[in-house]
Amino acid sequence: MALDQRLPREERSKVAKMNNRTIYEDLVDLTIALSNERRIETLMSRVVEAAMRLSNAEGAAIFTLDRLARHLHRVSFNYRGLTEGSQSEARIAIYGKSLQLNLQEPAAFAVSTATAVNLADINSAAGYDFSNIRQMDKAIGFQTSSLVIAPLIHGDQTIGILQLVNVRDKATGAVGALPDFLLRPLQSFAAHAAVAIWNTRLLEENQRLIRQLGRQNEELLQENSRLLNKVARKVVKPKGLVGDSPPIERAYGLIARAACSAVPILLRGETGTGKEMMANFIHSSSERSGKPFVAQNCAALPESLLESELFGYVKGAFTGAVANKPGLAHEAHQGTLFLDEIGDMPLSLQAKVLRLLQEGEVRRVGSTKADYVDVRIVAATNVNLEEKIERGEFRKDLFYRLNVFPIVVPPLRERPSDIPKLVNHFLAIAAGNIGR
């Protein structure tokens, strides 16, 4: 407050010392209070209220800079007890249309120059543009006369402003500029508030990152546990799958990797290399091991019978169809369907197998409705499918759908070190059959 000049000099000095001591005590109390607040919204409200008490202003607001430092956004305010209102629309541009600093805007001037603005009456102040002030006043039904703006500075960075409006002299009640003896304490308070806001924001961001990291760690632990369970799954080789030579071990390794996924697998190799046993090995090593493994040789049946065998039929579809019958695709639901010698499958059926791969959809012979099944397709062939594609005997799109994970089963001539083991294996079977 202003000192009455009619008082004796000693009295004026005594009153000034009392005012300074009161301001100092208020600043200490405010600093302690701000240092203990951990919620950003509550902290800003306390800064606004404390600034109003310190300055005896009718209103106060905090504006903070966005990440690009192009606009000030009002994030907290209190005008004569009004604390609710639109915050998002109350913003101030730092730059004008020509991308030059908007120094006629008092808030932009305070931010750009890091200096305080202290105006007794905005209606008579020259050199400033108060259109933003008047627009915000209109939005909340307020009228600003005097204006004080203190930049919020953290280190060498301005993060926003503390704005006070209609500062009143405590003795006379007159609205005017902030007294000189209060301007420096207000700047000190603004500096403390800037540090508190910065630290609280940093704390909240750290807590958010910690929560996010915790969720990600939990997801990673769950994923690791799932993967470890897959790795730890007991891999049981089917009986008769004999050999540990490098070529067959490579095939085993690929199967171990492929079994944990749900992608289709194409087994390629000559006749007699054990492709069906490998398909069984894939099924028993996968998560579908508890469900059916269904096999069908595509070269063993004519087209009409193969279609009804794979996809089933409905009653009356053809002579002898006296009841609805599910196909092998239905029986393999949630399990594995092994299609051996798929290179010999007729082109018309290849389109239906492609539909099964893409959509999980099968249509029984004679039916107009589709059934949906969950099967994993493992196919095998002993022919060169690429040559068949060139001759138009095999669909290219089906080949690419099946060839997601190709595995070549090596012939015996490429694994001679397995021959003694196979001899012993078959000798053991023969001896067992005759009781020797």
SVG drawing of the C-alpha trace seen along z (x, -y; Angstrom):
<svg xmlns="http://www.w3.org/2000/svg" viewBox="-32 -16 59 131">
<polyline fill="none" stroke="black" stroke-width="0.4" points="0.0,0.0 1.1,-3.6 2.5,-5.4 0.7,-8.6 3.2,-11.4 1.6,-13.4 3.0,-11.0 6.3,-11.9 9.4,-10.5 10.1,-8.1 6.5,-6.8 6.7,-6.3 10.0,-4.4 8.4,-2.2 5.3,-1.4 7.5,-0.6 9.5,1.9 6.3,3.5 5.0,3.8 8.3,5.3 8.3,7.8 4.7,8.8 5.5,9.2 8.6,11.3 6.6,13.5 3.9,14.0 6.5,14.9 8.1,17.5 4.7,19.0 3.8,19.1 7.1,20.7 6.7,23.4 3.1,24.0 4.0,24.2 6.9,26.6 4.6,29.1 1.9,29.2 2.1,32.1 -1.0,31.6 -0.6,29.1 -4.2,27.9 -4.2,27.3 -0.8,25.7 -1.9,23.2 -5.1,22.3 -3.0,21.7 -0.6,19.5 -3.5,17.4 -5.1,17.0 -1.8,16.2 -1.0,13.6 -4.4,11.9 -3.7,11.8 -0.2,10.4 -1.3,7.7 -4.9,7.0 -6.0,7.6 -9.6,8.3 -8.4,11.0 -5.5,13.1 -4.7,15.7 -1.9,18.0 -1.1,18.4 1.5,20.9 3.3,21.3 2.6,24.2 5.4,26.5 6.1,24.4 6.1,21.2 3.7,19.6 0.7,19.1 -0.1,18.4 -3.0,20.5 -4.9,19.6 -4.8,22.5 -6.1,21.1 -7.9,17.9 -9.9,16.3 -11.8,13.1 -13.9,12.0 -14.4,15.6 -15.2,16.8 -12.9,19.8 -15.0,21.8 -15.0,20.9 -13.6,21.8 -9.8,22.1 -9.1,23.5 -10.4,20.4 -8.5,17.9 -5.2,17.8 -2.8,15.1 -0.6,15.2 3.1,14.4 3.6,13.6 1.6,11.5 0.4,12.3 3.8,11.3 5.5,13.8 7.0,10.9 6.9,10.7 3.6,9.1 5.1,6.6 2.0,4.5 0.2,7.3 1.3,6.8 1.4,10.5 3.5,11.2 5.8,8.3 6.3,9.7 7.1,13.1 9.4,11.9 11.4,9.5 11.2,11.3 10.2,8.0 7.2,7.1 4.3,4.9 2.7,2.6 -0.1,0.3 -2.3,-1.8 -5.1,-2.3 -5.2,-0.4 -7.6,-3.0 -4.9,-5.6 -1.9,-3.4 -0.2,-4.1 1.7,-1.7 -0.3,1.5 -3.1,3.5 -5.6,4.6 -8.1,6.3 -7.3,9.7 -7.9,8.4 -11.3,6.9 -12.4,10.0 -11.6,12.2 -13.4,9.6 -16.5,9.9 -16.5,13.7 -16.7,13.7 -18.5,10.4 -15.5,8.5 -13.9,5.1 -10.1,4.7 -8.7,1.3 -5.2,1.8 -3.0,4.6 0.1,6.2 2.0,9.0 4.9,10.9 6.8,13.4 7.1,16.9 10.8,17.7 12.5,21.0 16.2,20.8 16.7,19.0 13.3,20.1 10.0,18.2 7.2,20.8 4.3,18.3 2.9,15.3 1.2,14.4 -1.4,11.7 -3.1,9.5 -6.0,7.1 -7.5,4.2 -4.9,3.9 -6.4,1.9 -4.7,-0.2 -5.4,1.3 -5.7,-2.1 -7.8,-4.0 -9.3,-1.2 -8.3,-3.0 -7.5,-0.9 -4.1,-1.5 -0.7,-0.1 1.1,2.2 3.2,0.1 6.9,0.2 7.5,1.9 5.3,4.8 6.6,5.2 9.9,6.8 8.2,9.3 5.7,10.2 8.5,10.9 10.2,13.1 6.9,14.9 6.5,15.4 10.0,16.9 9.1,19.4 5.8,20.2 7.5,20.9 9.9,23.3 7.0,25.0 4.9,25.3 7.9,26.6 8.8,29.2 5.2,30.3 4.7,30.7 7.9,32.7 6.8,34.8 3.4,35.6 5.1,36.4 7.6,38.7 4.7,40.4 2.9,40.8 6.0,42.3 6.5,44.6 2.9,45.9 3.3,46.3 6.6,48.1 5.0,50.3 2.2,51.3 4.7,52.0 6.9,54.1 3.8,56.0 2.9,56.7 6.5,57.7 6.5,60.1 3.3,61.6 4.7,62.0 7.9,63.4 6.0,65.9 3.9,66.9 7.0,67.3 8.8,69.3 5.8,71.6 6.0,72.1 9.7,72.8 9.3,75.1 6.5,77.0 7.5,80.6 8.3,81.4 7.5,85.1 8.8,86.5 6.3,88.9 7.4,92.6 9.4,93.4 10.9,89.9 14.5,91.0 17.7,89.1 19.9,86.3 22.0,85.4 22.5,81.7 19.9,81.6 17.2,83.2 18.1,81.2 17.7,78.0 14.2,79.2 13.5,79.9 14.6,76.4 12.4,74.8 9.4,76.9 10.1,75.8 10.0,72.2 6.9,72.6 4.9,74.7 4.5,71.7 2.8,69.6 -0.5,70.0 0.8,69.4 0.3,72.1 3.2,74.4 4.2,76.0 6.3,79.1 8.3,79.9 10.2,83.0 10.4,86.2 8.0,89.2 8.9,91.2 10.8,88.5 8.3,88.5 6.3,85.3 3.2,86.6 5.2,87.5 6.7,84.0 3.2,82.5 2.2,84.6 5.3,83.3 4.3,79.7 0.8,80.3 2.1,82.1 4.5,79.2 1.9,76.4 -0.7,75.0 -3.3,77.0 -1.8,80.3 -4.8,81.1 -7.1,80.8 -7.6,83.1 -5.0,83.7 -6.8,84.6 -4.9,85.8 -6.1,86.2 -4.2,87.2 -5.4,85.0 -4.2,87.4 -6.1,90.4 -9.7,89.3 -11.4,88.0 -12.5,84.3 -16.2,84.9 -15.3,87.2 -12.4,85.1 -14.7,82.0 -17.3,83.8 -14.6,85.4 -12.9,82.1 -15.9,79.8 -18.8,82.2 -22.3,82.2 -25.9,81.7 -28.8,84.1 -29.9,84.6 -26.8,83.0 -26.3,86.1 -27.5,89.7 -26.7,91.4 -26.5,88.2 -29.2,89.3 -28.0,87.1 -25.9,84.0 -22.2,84.9 -19.4,82.6 -16.1,82.5 -12.6,83.0 -12.3,79.3 -15.1,79.4 -13.5,82.3 -10.2,80.4 -11.8,77.4 -9.3,75.7 -6.8,78.3 -4.6,79.0 -5.7,80.1 -2.9,81.8 -3.4,81.7 -0.9,84.1 0.1,84.0 -1.7,80.7 0.0,80.2 -2.4,82.8 -5.6,81.0 -8.0,79.9 -8.0,76.2 -11.7,75.8 -11.0,77.2 -7.9,75.0 -10.2,71.9 -12.2,73.4 -9.0,74.2 -7.9,70.6 -11.2,69.4 -10.6,71.6 -7.2,70.1 -8.3,66.5 -11.7,66.4 -11.9,69.7 -15.0,70.3 -16.2,73.7 -19.3,74.5 -20.7,78.0 -21.6,79.6 -25.2,78.7 -25.4,75.9 -26.0,72.2 -24.7,71.3 -21.1,71.0 -19.7,72.6 -16.7,71.1 -14.0,73.2 -10.7,72.5 -8.1,74.8 -4.4,74.5 -3.4,75.7 -0.2,77.8 0.2,78.8 2.8,81.1 3.9,81.7 6.6,83.7 6.2,81.8 7.6,78.4 4.7,76.1 6.4,73.2 6.4,75.2 2.7,76.1 1.9,72.4 3.7,71.7 1.6,74.4 -1.6,73.0 -2.2,76.1 -1.8,74.5 -3.1,71.2 -0.4,68.6 -2.4,66.9 -2.9,70.3 0.8,71.0 1.7,67.7 -0.8,68.3 0.6,71.8 4.3,70.8 4.4,68.5 6.7,70.9 8.2,73.5 10.2,76.4 12.1,78.8 12.3,82.4 15.6,83.8 15.9,87.2 17.9,90.0 20.8,89.5 21.4,86.1 21.6,87.5 23.7,90.7 24.8,90.5 21.2,91.3 21.2,94.7 22.7,96.7 20.1,95.3 17.3,96.2 18.7,99.7 18.8,100.2 15.2,98.7 13.8,101.1 15.8,104.1 14.3,103.4 10.8,103.3 11.4,106.6 12.9,108.3 10.0,107.2 7.5,108.6 9.1,112.1 9.8,111.9 13.6,111.6"/>
</svg>
